[in-house]
Each structure stands twice: as structure tokens, then as C-alpha cells.
């Protein structure tokens, strides 16, 4: 049987960073204060580095702008997108915590059907601290939730599950649609609250959205690269999806799990569909070849770590997607640069942590 603990969910205050990309003052944090104030924030300022970003009093945070990114990464700063929310992955790079929760600055606290405020972070923590079941689908969805278990016919040999690497949350109000769908459904709002969490099956891709996302940085962090998007690039708004496709292939290879569903946040404003169409235009065509590429991608037995898996995947991107457009050659090179930057900033701290554990 699945073990469901009645103990309070750990807050993980010393083990979790919250990463927020932004171009504006962060008044939205006032609504989140009851839930997020105990945590350390890493704010990645996009756009003009001379602009002063105001953060409400009482929050513990560090703020990085483009000048900081250039100073810290040097030539490797070229792998961090500019004028695009993909810059958030710099926060993943400099964090030293085990877990990351990332949220957009237009996302507010949602209410459940009973009218209570949803503590999104608490639900993400629940998702990450319980196993995933990617090898066999449980028709009661997440068997580790209170009031649920494995159904009749579920193999006992698979009930232990695998570690959960990613918790992908959803959104009420403004759906996460592409520009063509926005244009034909401009007034559509998501009002359906589905009280469910499920593991995405092994071998199945999904379109990951970065506006309400948590992950185990130690398990999957090096694969959470949001690519080259925005200024100077031929594509935008595919940053989180690119990361999601890479993450899912590597999670499947390393026997890790991805959950989706609860928690919901309230997505407050729709971006301009015409602006979005310009950003997405090439991606709408390219995705018809990108997705089959990821569906067929396999990694070798030598790819025993996330870093090795990611570099191996980057070589396949260059070989298979490079002929579509030179952009993918540039992206593949940036993927390698990202791993080099990750190792450069994190190897020393990981060795220090390992020595501390050994002691």
C-alpha cells in the first residue's frame, strides 16, 4: 500500500529557493507573503539593468541583472537569454538549494472550490517529496495522496515508485495557449479546477510551462536550461517547453518522475497574441520536427548523470535538428556552455557538501 503520512508537510525553508524573472516592481509578492516570505528569493531582472526593481519589505532576496550575469559567467553569459523570461534559469544556476520553485510575476494566489487560498508551494513540496509512477498508470492518479492508493491489478513490484524530479502546476483564469489559439479564443478562461495529480508516463512528452513549476535541483537541475530565446534569437516562448522536452527524455533515461496537476495559481493577464505570434512563428513550424526528434531520442548507458545525458542530447540536437536551421547548431553549443557553467559554479559547492556529509 502507498504510505500516506498524516505528519505536517515539511516547509523546506532552508532547502528551497524561489526564482522569479521580472522586468517590473514585485508588488505581486504582497499576495504571496503568507506563503513565500519564509523563503529565500532569487530575482533575475530582465531588460535594462539600470532600472531599479522594488521588492516589498520583509522578503529575503538576492537580485541579479544582466551586468551581474556577465560578471559572474564571463564569456559563458552568452548562454543566458536576454529580453525573455528564459533568463530565469540563471537563478537555477546560482542557487545552492536542493529544490527550486519558479513563478511569474503575473501569477497570483488562486482559490480552491471552497474559496480557500491555495498554498501552491505546499502542494509542490508534497508532489516532490512523494514518489512518481511513470512505469504503470494508476487510474486513481497519484496513489500517494491521502484517500488514494494503488488500484487492483497494479504490480506490487512497481509500487515503490521512482524519485520525483519535477512538479508541474497549472493555472486558473488565463490559459497557457499559443498565439493562434489565443486569437481564435480571446475571451476563453480556465475555470475548471481538477483536483488531481498524476505522473506523466514514461515515453510521453508534455508542454512544460515555467510560470508555476517546482523541481528537485539536485536530481534534474542541469537539464533545466531554458535555451536561447528572445533578443537576437529567431524564436521566443519555447523556452520552458524546450526545457521540458529535454527534462522528460533525461528523466525517463535516469528513471525519474514528473508530476502534473495541482497546484493551481491565478494567471492574471493575457499577453498580446500578435506579439506572441511573432515570437512563436518559426516554432510553430519547427515543433512538428522537434517533437518527433525528442520522441525518438535515446541516450546511451554511458549517460549516467544529468550532465552527461544533457551533453549527449546536445550532440543529437546538433546532428538531427541542425539541418532544419542554423539556430539549432547555436542552441546545441549553448547547451554545452550551460553545462560548463553549471559545473563551474556548482562542482565546488557539491564537493564541499559531500565532504560535510562524509564527515
Secondary structure as UniProt FT lines:
FT   TURN            13..15
FT   STRAND          16..22
FT   TURN            27..28
FT   HELIX           29..36
FT   TURN            37..38
FT   STRAND          40..45
FT   TURN            49..50
FT   TURN            57..58
FT   STRAND          60..64
FT   HELIX           66..73
FT   HELIX           74..79
FT   HELIX           85..88
FT   HELIX           89..94
FT   STRAND          99..103
FT   TURN            105..106
FT   STRAND          107..108
FT   TURN            113..114
FT   HELIX           120..129
FT   TURN            134..135
FT   TURN            139..140
FT   TURN            143..144
FT   TURN            146..147
FT   TURN            152..153
FT   HELIX           156..158
FT   TURN            159..160
FT   STRAND          164..173
FT   HELIX           179..184
FT   TURN            186..187
FT   STRAND          197..199
FT   TURN            202..203
FT   TURN            210..211
FT   STRAND          212..216
FT   HELIX           217..220
FT   HELIX           221..223
FT   TURN            231..232
FT   HELIX           239..254
FT   STRAND          257..267
FT   HELIX           273..296
FT   TURN            301..302
FT   HELIX           306..316
FT   HELIX           317..321
FT   TURN            322..324
FT   HELIX           326..358
//
